[in-house]
Amino acid sequence: MALEKAVIVNLDENDEIEVMFNPKEYIVEKRTPWKEQSTQGLDSPPVEFTLGERKRLSMELFFDTSEEKSDVREYTDKIEKLMLVNADQHRPPLLMFTWGTLRFKCVLEDLVQRFTMFMNDGTPVRAILKVLFKEYATAAEQIQDNPRHSSDHTKQMVLREGDTLSAMSAREYEDPGKWREIADANGIEDPMHVKPGTVVKLPPLY
């Protein structure tokens, strides 16, 4: 059975870069931070989920052209170009890293190139590239893959300093325009003048 090679696909240009040697390992990371709220008089602060962080895929890619005695940068420059701004898109390209069953839509966010072997004239013939890919998904793609649903029961929250009904609606319903439902449920006539510390009921949306 033929060895399946890892491939980096430039989705903007439909161009494939096949890695010279498959990575020995890769690391997948995901963080879900929770924000602490400043509330006096408690032994520990309450926490609130705000938003998740993108998944990270990191690895080292090995390149060696010592046998053919050619410049290894002919290969490594192709990886570096994946971080350069596309003149038409006004951003670096969107990518897909694939290897076997792994398919990771991403952007290349961090690149460290280490050249470790040279010819007599200083031309590099061996390199190790430390790469960090970060997940890319639009809001529409995320909602389609994992639809959000509002709670089926009424919740209560305390309006914080600097908070608004529209911001609360965006957090709870993922739609800032639902502030009207919150205002109606609480008999609030002027949503711009709600005092911090007010207990607000969040009605279920059907």
N, C-alpha and C positions, 0 to 999 in steps of 0.2 A: 504494500500500500504506500503510495507516494506521501511524502511529508507535506502537510498543509502549512503554508507560510502565513504569518501574520501580515495584514495589509492595512495601510492607512489610505482611506478614500477621501479625496477632495470633492465634497458634494457640490460645490459651486461650479467646478470645471469637469466633473465626472472623470477625474484622473486618479489612478491608483499608484501608490508607492509601496512596493513589496520590501519588507525589511530584509536585510542581508542574512541575519541569523535570528531565529525566534528567541524571544526573551527567556531567560532561565526562570523567571517568576514575574508576577505582577501583583500590585496591591490595589485593592478597591476600598475606598473610605467613604463614609457618610456620617455627617453630624446633624443633629437636630437640636439646636440651642433653644433654651427657655430663658426668658427675660425676667429678672427679679424686679418686683415692684417695691417702691419705697413706702412702707407703711409703718408708722411709729407704734410702739407698744407691743410688738410681737417678738417671740423668741427667734423666729426665722422668717424671712420675707416670703410672701406668696409669690408664685411664679406664673407666668403667662406665656403661652406659645405665640410667637409672632410669625416667623416663617422659617422654613427649612433651608439648609445649604445644599449646594449642588454636590452630586457624587463625584469623587475624584478617582482617576485611574493613573497609577504611576508605575514606572518600570525603567530598566536600563536597556538600551539598544546597542549592540556591538557591531562595529564595522571594521573590516580588515582587507586591505588591498596590497599587503606586503608581497604576496606571490607574484602578482602581475606588475608590481612596482609602479603603481599609478597613484595619483593624488586621491586620498580617501574623501576629500571634501566634495568630489563629484557626487558622492552619495549623501553626505551629511548636509550639504547645502539645500538639498531637496526638502529635508525636514525643517531647516531653518526658515525656508520660504513660506511654510505653513503658518508662520507668525506675522507675516507681512500683510499690510492692508491691500485688499483687492480694490483696484481703481474703480470698478463698476459698482461693487457692493459697499464701498467705503468702510470696510472692516476686514479683518483676517477671515479666511475661509472657514466654513462649517465642515466638520470631518466626521467620518465613521471609522472607528478602529474595529477591525474584525479579525478573529482568530478562532477557528473552530466554531463553537456555539456562542462565543462572546461577540456581541454586537453593541458598540458603545458610541452613540451619537454625541459629539463633543466639539470642543475647541482646544487647541494647544495653548496652554496658558503659561507654562514655564519650561525652559530648555537650558540645560547646562551641558556644554560640550567639553570633553576631556580628551586631548590627543596624547597618545602614549608611546608611539613608535614613529621614527622618522628615517628618511633616506639621508645620504650624506649631504645633500644640498639643503636639508631642512624640510623637505616636502613630507607632510604627515601621511602615514599609511595605515594607521590604526587609531580608532576613536571609540570612546564610550559616551553615549548620549543619555543623560538622565532627563526623562520627559515626564511632564505632568499634564494629563488631559482632564478637562472639567466638563461635566455633563452639560448638554445644551438641549433645552426643550422650551417651546413657547408656552404661554399661559393656556392657550386653546388646546395644545397637545396634552398638557398635564391634566386639565379638567376632563378631556375626552377619555384618557386612560384611567383616571381615578375620579369619577364624578363626586362632587361635594353635595351634601344634603344638609339642610338646616335641621336643627333639633326639633323633635316632635312634641316638645313640652316647653313651657315658658321658663326662661332663665332670668336671673337678676344679676346686674353688674353695677359697680359704683363708677360714676363718671369721674375721671381723673383730671388733674390740672392740665389744661391745654388740649383736652380731648374734645371731640365733637360727635354728634349723633351720626354723621356721615362716615367718620372714621370707624366708629363702633360697628356700623352697618357693614363696612367693607371687611372688617375682621371676622364678624360673625356670619355674614351671609354672602361674602365675596361680591357684594354689590353695594356701593356707597349710596345708590339711589333709593335703597330700601329704608332710608332714615325716616320717611313719612310714616311707615308702619310702626316704627318705634315711637315716634312722636304721638301718633294717634292712640297707641296702647297706653301711653302714660299721661294723656291729656296735656301735652306740651304744645302751647300755641306759638311760642317763639323759640325755635331750636337753637338760635344763636346766643341765647341768654339763659342757658341752663347752668346752674352753679356747680362747681366741682364738689364732689361728695354726695351728689344726688343719686339715690338708688333708682336705677332704670330697669324696667322690665323689658325683656327681649321676647316678643311673641314668636311662636312657631310659624313658619311659612309653609303653605301647602300648595 
